[in-house]
């Protein structure tokens, strides 16, 4: 009898531990421009849309979006604009072109920071 209970308990634990877990960390749905794309002329705005609302805290900067040109010059606005699940920034026309790097840090709706 004890052996049947132990096997049943072991099977139940295996089922629970192998069940897929759900992570609500913000995942990118789409962006402009798309990663790896070529754009001419240089875009005047960059945005990333995530799969959930971005958290905002009055008076604190918790979500950032930075665009750097090929010389290392930051060409984005200091403050990003948050609209629901989208973060965006204006891009200065002072850049020299070439390869741009976009870095983000957001706080997803589950409260966890996500960056990339």
Long-range contacts (C-beta under 8 A, 24 or more apart in sequence): 23-110, 24-52, 24-108, 24-109, 24-110, 24-112, 25-108, 25-110, 25-112, 25-114, 26-50, 26-51, 26-52, 26-54, 26-106, 26-108, 26-109, 26-114, 27-51, 28-116, 29-85, 31-102, 42-91, 42-93, 42-95, 42-97, 42-100, 43-91, 44-90, 44-91, 44-93, 45-88, 45-89, 45-90, 45-91, 46-76, 46-88, 46-89, 46-91, 46-102, 47-86, 47-87, 47-88, 47-89, 48-86, 48-87, 48-88, 48-102, 48-104, 49-85, 49-86, 50-85, 50-86, 50-87, 50-106, 50-108, 51-85, 52-85, 52-108, 52-109, 52-110, 53-84, 53-85, 53-109, 54-82, 54-84, 54-85, 54-86, 54-87, 54-106, 54-107, 54-108, 54-109, 55-106, 55-107, 55-108, 55-109, 55-111, 56-82, 62-106, 62-107, 62-113, 63-87, 63-104, 63-105, 63-106, 63-107, 64-103, 64-104, 64-105, 64-106, 65-89, 65-102, 65-103, 65-104, 66-102, 66-103, 66-104, 67-91, 67-100, 67-101, 67-102, 68-100, 68-101, 68-103, 69-95, 69-96, 69-97, 69-98, 69-100, 70-96, 70-97, 70-98, 70-99, 70-100, 71-96, 71-98, 75-100
